[in-house]
Amino acid sequence: MSFSRKGRIFVILVVTVMVADIGYLLVQRARNAVHIQETASYAAVPDVAVVQPKPAPDTLSMTLPGTISAWYEAPIYAQASGYVKMWYRDYGAQVKKGDVLAELKTPRLDAEYAQAQADLKVAQAKYGLASITATRWRSMGQSQAVSGQSVSVQNANEKSSHAELEAAQHKVDQIGAQVQFKTIEAPFDGVVISRNINVGDYVGAGSGNMNANGTSSELFTVADTHAMRLFVSVPETFSSILKPGLVARVVVPQFPDKVFIAKFLTIAKGFDPNTRTVVTEFSIDNADQKLWPGSFASVTLTAPADKGVYTVPTGALVFQEHGMQVAVVDGHDVAHYRNITVGRMADAYTEVSAGVVPGDRIINNPPADLLDGQTVRPTKPEKGYLDTAHAKGGTPAGDDEEEEEE
């Protein structure tokens, strides 16, 4: 009897434990279902980082590479074939207009000139004889001693001889002009920046001396360096600042601590379709002759920026069928897409001239599946995210150099 009672108690305890375990599992399952539902509801609202548009700086500054060239630069080629007799100006020589740079020996040209002079004397003699003969025949024609046909023939002979005389004279003048090119002269005041000949070199008319590759080169190059020309290829998006009065600050590698001032000269009114840049020309005073042709230059351009322009991170831009847009979060944490007008674009930040106001909360790097009217959860970025000079001040590309200078 006692054993039967203990058995019932044991069974009751087992059943109680099983019921308690089943109850615990049911409660846990209910809790898990609630947690999953809460997690799903939370995940349904995306976390987004929001930024506010920043006013663009008052000035636009950018640094571009440039090339410095001489004000005038003339490669000098031979206009007569022959051998170099002597050269008189070397690299770096200061020359005046008309100074002799070199002399050539031209035996073939000299012989042709002598032949042309001899042919001229022959033509002069023939013309003299034809003229005297025609005069006599014209006199006899007046007395009817000869026929009119004979007089006409002698007149024609005189004219023919005169034409031959003129041709011979022109030939002498032509070769004489070539003889003048035996002396190579400086075309203007400047400096010799290149000499590609030596005594005894053969040079051909219309070209320079023949080098080891069989191609011709100029004999000398003379440059006028009283002022220099600076050529800069400016991107299309910044071409609006290229106007008369624009001043550029120039630094060259050989004088890293000196700043040269370049003044706007002109602009090529056309863009290179390969680079989308426009060639811009500046002038630099070079009275002290410090700048040399061919120098590389680091050119900083600074100009007033447009008013009413703001900057936003480039990652905040969204391009859809409606054009360029940004996602703006309203006061109820609902995202709405808004059309904007984009100005200059850079890697980190882009200028916006219309479509945003200072108080807007703009989603940076919006999710690809974000819908208009969808609820979002603005979050504060972790330390270091967007913690850059551009994020704090909102300046487009090109202002880094200005900040460093300050």
C-alpha positions as CSV (number, residue, x, y, z in Angstrom):
1,M,0.0,0.0,0.0
2,S,2.9,2.3,0.9
3,F,4.6,1.5,-2.4
4,S,1.5,2.3,-4.4
5,R,1.3,5.7,-2.8
6,K,4.9,6.5,-3.5
7,G,4.3,5.5,-7.2
8,R,1.4,7.9,-7.5
9,I,3.5,10.7,-6.0
10,F,6.3,10.0,-8.4
11,V,3.9,10.0,-11.4
12,I,2.4,13.3,-10.2
13,L,5.9,14.8,-9.9
14,V,6.8,13.6,-13.4
15,V,3.6,15.0,-14.9
16,T,4.1,18.3,-13.0
17,V,7.7,18.6,-14.4
18,M,6.5,17.8,-17.9
19,V,3.7,20.4,-17.7
20,A,6.1,23.0,-16.3
21,D,8.6,22.3,-19.1
22,I,5.9,22.5,-21.8
23,G,4.6,25.7,-20.3
24,Y,8.1,27.1,-20.3
25,L,8.6,26.2,-23.9
26,L,5.3,27.8,-24.9
27,V,6.2,31.0,-23.1
28,Q,9.7,31.0,-24.6
29,R,8.2,30.4,-28.1
30,A,5.8,33.3,-27.5
31,R,8.6,35.5,-26.4
32,N,10.7,34.5,-29.4
33,A,7.8,35.3,-31.8
34,V,7.4,38.7,-30.2
35,H,11.2,39.3,-30.5
36,I,11.3,38.2,-34.1
37,Q,8.4,40.5,-34.9
38,E,10.0,43.4,-33.2
39,T,13.3,42.7,-34.9
40,A,11.6,42.4,-38.3
41,S,9.7,45.7,-37.6
42,Y,12.9,47.4,-36.7
43,A,14.8,46.1,-39.7
44,A,12.0,47.2,-42.0
45,V,13.0,50.8,-41.2
46,P,16.5,51.4,-42.7
47,D,19.2,53.3,-40.8
48,V,20.4,56.3,-42.7
49,A,23.2,58.9,-42.1
50,V,22.0,62.4,-42.8
51,V,24.0,65.5,-43.6
52,Q,23.1,69.1,-44.1
53,P,24.1,71.2,-47.2
54,K,26.9,73.6,-46.5
55,P,27.3,77.0,-48.1
56,A,30.0,77.0,-50.8
57,P,33.1,79.1,-50.2
58,D,33.2,82.6,-51.4
59,T,36.1,81.8,-53.7
60,L,36.9,78.9,-56.0
61,S,40.5,77.7,-56.1
62,M,42.2,74.9,-58.0
63,T,45.7,73.9,-58.9
64,L,46.5,72.6,-62.3
65,P,49.7,71.7,-64.2
66,G,50.9,74.1,-66.9
67,T,53.7,74.6,-69.4
68,I,55.8,77.7,-69.8
69,S,56.9,78.7,-73.3
70,A,58.9,81.6,-74.6
71,W,57.1,84.7,-75.8
72,Y,58.6,84.0,-79.3
73,E,60.4,80.8,-80.2
74,A,61.9,80.3,-83.7
75,P,63.5,77.1,-84.9
76,I,65.9,78.1,-87.7
77,Y,66.4,75.8,-90.7
78,A,68.9,76.0,-93.5
79,Q,67.7,77.6,-96.8
80,A,70.8,76.6,-98.7
81,S,72.5,73.2,-99.0
82,G,76.1,72.9,-98.0
83,Y,78.5,72.3,-95.1
84,V,78.9,74.2,-91.9
85,K,81.9,76.5,-92.2
86,M,81.7,77.9,-88.6
87,W,79.1,78.5,-85.9
88,Y,79.4,81.6,-83.7
89,R,76.7,81.3,-81.0
90,D,76.4,78.5,-78.5
91,Y,73.7,77.4,-76.0
92,G,72.5,80.3,-73.8
93,A,74.1,83.1,-76.0
94,Q,72.3,86.4,-75.9
95,V,71.8,87.6,-79.5
96,K,70.4,90.7,-81.2
97,K,68.4,90.7,-84.4
98,G,70.7,90.2,-87.4
99,D,73.6,88.7,-85.4
100,V,75.4,85.9,-87.3
101,L,74.8,82.5,-85.8
102,A,76.7,80.4,-88.4
103,E,78.2,80.4,-91.9
104,L,77.8,77.7,-94.6
105,K,80.1,76.6,-97.4
106,T,78.0,76.0,-100.5
107,P,80.2,75.1,-103.5
108,R,77.3,73.8,-105.7
109,L,75.3,77.0,-105.0
110,D,78.3,79.2,-105.7
111,A,78.8,77.4,-109.1
112,E,75.1,77.8,-109.9
113,Y,75.3,81.5,-109.1
114,A,78.4,81.9,-111.3
115,Q,76.6,80.1,-114.1
116,A,73.5,82.3,-113.7
117,Q,75.7,85.4,-113.9
118,A,77.4,84.2,-117.1
119,D,74.0,83.3,-118.6
120,L,72.9,86.9,-117.8
121,K,75.9,88.3,-119.7
122,V,75.0,86.2,-122.7
123,A,71.4,87.3,-122.6
124,Q,72.5,91.0,-122.3
125,A,74.8,90.5,-125.4
126,K,72.0,88.8,-127.4
127,Y,69.6,91.5,-126.5
128,G,72.0,94.2,-127.4
129,L,72.5,92.7,-130.8
130,A,68.8,92.1,-131.4
131,S,68.0,95.7,-130.4
132,I,70.6,97.2,-132.8
133,T,69.4,94.9,-135.6
134,A,65.8,95.7,-135.0
135,T,66.6,99.4,-135.0
136,R,68.4,99.2,-138.4
137,W,65.6,97.1,-139.9
138,R,63.0,99.6,-138.7
139,S,65.0,102.4,-140.4
140,M,65.2,100.5,-143.7
141,G,61.5,99.7,-143.4
142,Q,60.7,103.4,-143.4
143,S,62.5,103.8,-146.8
144,Q,60.8,100.8,-148.2
145,A,64.2,99.1,-148.6
146,V,62.9,95.9,-146.9
147,S,59.6,94.3,-146.5
148,G,57.3,94.9,-143.6
149,Q,57.4,91.2,-142.8
150,S,61.2,91.4,-142.3
151,V,60.8,94.3,-139.9
152,S,58.2,92.5,-137.9
153,V,60.5,89.5,-137.5
154,Q,63.3,91.7,-136.2
155,N,61.0,93.4,-133.8
156,A,59.9,90.0,-132.5
157,N,63.5,88.9,-132.1
158,E,64.2,92.0,-130.0
159,K,61.3,91.3,-127.7
160,S,62.3,87.6,-127.4
161,S,65.8,88.6,-126.5
162,H,64.5,91.1,-123.9
163,A,62.4,88.4,-122.3
164,E,65.4,86.0,-122.2
165,L,67.3,88.9,-120.5
166,E,64.6,89.3,-117.9
167,A,64.5,85.6,-117.2
168,A,68.3,85.5,-116.8
169,Q,68.1,88.4,-114.4
170,H,65.4,86.7,-112.4
171,K,67.5,83.6,-112.2
172,V,70.5,85.6,-110.9
173,D,68.2,87.2,-108.3
174,Q,66.8,83.9,-107.2
175,I,70.2,82.2,-106.7
176,G,71.5,85.4,-105.2
177,A,68.7,85.3,-102.6
178,Q,69.8,81.7,-101.8
179,V,73.4,82.8,-101.5
180,Q,72.3,85.2,-98.7
181,F,71.2,82.2,-96.7
182,K,74.8,81.0,-96.5
183,T,74.9,83.3,-93.4
184,I,72.5,82.2,-90.6
185,E,71.2,85.2,-88.7
186,A,69.1,85.7,-85.5
187,P,65.5,86.6,-86.4
188,F,65.0,88.8,-83.3
189,D,66.6,89.7,-80.0
190,G,66.7,86.7,-77.7
191,V,68.7,83.7,-76.4
192,V,70.0,80.6,-78.2
193,I,68.3,77.7,-76.5
194,S,69.3,75.0,-79.0
195,R,72.3,74.4,-81.3
196,N,72.2,71.2,-83.4
197,I,75.2,71.7,-85.8
198,N,78.9,71.4,-85.7
199,V,81.7,72.4,-88.1
200,G,81.7,70.2,-91.2
201,D,78.0,69.0,-90.8
202,Y,76.1,68.8,-94.0
203,V,72.8,70.6,-94.0
204,G,70.0,70.5,-96.6
205,A,67.9,73.4,-97.9
206,G,64.6,73.6,-96.2
207,S,65.7,71.3,-93.3
208,G,68.4,71.0,-90.7
209,N,71.3,68.6,-90.5
210,M,70.7,64.9,-90.8
211,N,71.0,63.2,-87.5
212,A,71.9,59.5,-86.8
213,N,68.2,58.5,-87.4
214,G,68.2,60.0,-90.8
215,T,65.8,62.8,-89.9
216,S,66.5,66.5,-90.0
217,S,66.5,68.9,-87.2
218,E,66.7,72.7,-86.9
219,L,70.1,74.4,-86.9
220,F,69.4,76.7,-84.0
221,T,66.4,77.7,-81.8
222,V,66.2,81.3,-80.7
223,A,63.7,82.3,-78.0
224,D,62.6,85.8,-76.9
225,T,62.2,85.4,-73.1
226,H,61.6,89.0,-72.0
227,A,58.1,87.6,-71.1
228,M,56.8,84.1,-71.1
229,R,53.6,82.4,-72.1
230,L,51.9,80.0,-69.8
231,F,49.5,77.3,-71.2
232,V,47.1,75.5,-68.9
233,S,44.4,73.0,-69.8
234,V,41.4,73.9,-67.6
235,P,38.5,71.4,-67.1
236,E,35.2,72.3,-68.8
237,T,33.3,72.6,-65.4
238,F,35.7,75.4,-64.3
239,S,35.8,77.3,-67.6
240,S,33.4,80.0,-66.4
241,I,36.1,81.6,-64.3
242,L,38.3,82.2,-67.3
243,K,37.8,85.9,-67.9
244,P,40.0,89.0,-68.5
245,G,41.5,90.1,-65.2
246,L,42.0,86.6,-63.8
247,V,45.4,86.2,-62.1
248,A,47.2,82.9,-61.6
249,R,49.8,82.1,-59.0
250,V,52.6,80.0,-60.5
251,V,55.3,77.9,-58.9
252,V,58.1,76.1,-60.8
253,P,60.2,73.2,-59.5
254,Q,63.5,75.1,-59.7
255,F,62.1,77.9,-57.4
256,P,59.8,76.2,-55.0
257,D,59.7,79.1,-52.6
258,K,59.0,81.8,-55.2
259,V,55.5,82.6,-56.6
260,F,55.3,84.1,-60.1
261,I,52.2,86.1,-61.1
262,A,50.6,85.2,-64.4
263,K,47.9,87.4,-66.1
264,F,45.1,86.1,-68.2
265,L,45.8,86.6,-71.9
266,T,43.4,84.5,-74.0
267,I,41.5,81.3,-74.2
268,A,40.9,78.8,-77.0
269,K,37.1,78.9,-77.6
270,G,36.7,75.2,-78.0
271,F,37.1,72.1,-75.8
272,D,39.3,69.1,-76.5
273,P,36.8,66.2,-76.9
274,N,39.3,63.7,-75.5
275,T,40.0,65.5,-72.2
276,R,37.1,68.0,-72.0
277,T,39.5,70.8,-71.2
278,V,40.2,74.2,-72.8
279,V,43.7,75.6,-73.4
280,T,44.1,78.9,-71.5
281,E,47.0,81.2,-72.1
282,F,48.6,83.5,-69.5
283,S,51.5,85.9,-69.7
284,I,54.3,86.2,-67.1
285,D,56.9,89.0,-66.9
286,N,60.4,87.6,-67.1
287,A,62.6,90.7,-66.9
288,D,65.0,88.9,-64.6
289,Q,65.2,85.9,-67.0
290,K,64.6,83.4,-64.2
291,L,62.0,81.4,-66.1
292,W,63.1,79.2,-69.0
293,P,61.1,77.8,-71.9
294,G,59.7,74.3,-71.4
295,S,59.4,74.6,-67.6
296,F,56.7,72.7,-65.8
297,A,54.5,74.9,-63.7
298,S,52.0,74.4,-60.8
299,V,49.3,76.9,-61.5
300,T,46.8,78.0,-58.9
301,L,43.7,79.7,-60.1
302,T,41.4,81.6,-57.7
303,A,38.2,83.4,-58.6
304,P,35.0,84.5,-56.9
305,A,32.4,81.8,-56.6
306,D,28.7,82.1,-57.4
307,K,26.3,83.1,-54.6
308,G,23.6,80.9,-53.3
309,V,25.4,77.7,-54.0
310,Y,25.6,74.8,-51.5
311,T,27.7,71.7,-51.3
312,V,26.6,68.1,-50.6
313,P,28.5,64.9,-50.5
314,T,28.8,63.4,-54.0
315,G,27.6,60.1,-52.5
316,A,24.2,61.7,-51.7
317,L,23.4,62.2,-55.4
318,V,20.8,59.9,-56.9
319,F,20.3,59.7,-60.7
320,Q,16.9,58.5,-61.7
321,E,14.5,59.0,-64.7
322,H,13.6,62.4,-63.3
323,G,17.2,63.5,-63.4
324,M,19.6,64.3,-60.6
325,Q,18.0,64.1,-57.1
326,V,18.8,63.8,-53.4
327,A,16.8,62.0,-50.7
328,V,15.6,64.4,-48.0
329,V,14.2,63.4,-44.6
330,D,11.2,65.4,-43.3
331,G,10.2,66.1,-39.7
332,H,8.4,62.7,-39.5
333,D,11.5,60.8,-40.6
334,V,10.0,60.1,-44.0
335,A,12.3,60.2,-47.0
336,H,11.3,62.1,-50.2
337,Y,13.3,62.5,-53.4
338,R,13.9,66.1,-54.6
339,N,15.1,67.3,-57.9
340,I,18.3,69.5,-57.7
341,T,20.5,71.5,-60.1
342,V,24.1,70.3,-60.0
343,G,27.0,72.6,-60.6
344,R,30.7,71.6,-60.4
345,M,31.3,68.1,-59.3
346,A,34.3,66.6,-57.5
347,D,35.2,63.3,-56.0
348,A,34.0,64.1,-52.5
349,Y,31.6,67.0,-52.7
350,T,29.3,68.5,-55.4
351,E,27.9,72.0,-55.7
352,V,24.1,72.4,-55.9
353,S,22.8,75.6,-57.2
354,A,19.1,74.9,-56.7
355,G,16.9,72.4,-54.9
356,V,18.3,72.4,-51.3
357,V,18.2,74.8,-48.4
358,P,20.5,75.0,-45.3
359,G,18.1,73.1,-43.0
360,D,17.5,70.1,-45.2
361,R,18.5,66.7,-43.8
362,I,19.9,64.8,-46.8
363,I,20.6,61.1,-46.8
364,N,24.2,60.3,-47.5
365,N,24.7,57.1,-49.6
366,P,20.9,56.3,-49.6
367,P,20.1,52.6,-50.0
368,A,19.4,51.4,-53.6
369,D,15.9,50.2,-52.7
370,L,14.8,53.3,-50.8
371,L,11.4,54.4,-51.9
372,D,9.8,57.8,-51.9
373,G,7.6,58.2,-48.8
374,Q,9.4,55.4,-46.9
375,T,10.1,55.8,-43.2
376,V,13.8,55.9,-42.3
377,R,15.7,56.0,-39.0
378,P,18.3,58.8,-39.0
379,T,21.4,57.7,-37.0
380,K,24.5,59.5,-35.9
381,P,27.6,58.3,-37.8
382,E,30.4,56.7,-35.9
383,K,33.4,58.8,-35.1
384,G,35.6,59.1,-38.2
385,Y,32.7,58.7,-40.7
386,L,32.5,61.8,-42.8
387,D,35.0,63.3,-40.4
388,T,36.9,65.3,-43.0
389,A,37.6,68.9,-43.8
390,H,35.0,68.7,-46.6
391,A,32.4,67.3,-44.3
392,K,33.0,70.0,-41.7
393,G,33.2,72.9,-44.2
394,G,31.7,71.6,-47.3
395,T,34.1,72.8,-50.1
396,P,34.3,71.3,-53.5
397,A,37.5,70.1,-55.2
398,G,40.3,72.6,-55.6
399,D,40.0,74.3,-52.1
400,D,42.5,71.9,-50.4
401,E,45.3,74.0,-51.8
402,E,43.8,77.2,-50.5
403,E,43.3,75.8,-47.0
404,E,46.9,74.7,-47.0
405,E,48.1,78.1,-48.0
406,E,46.1,79.7,-45.2
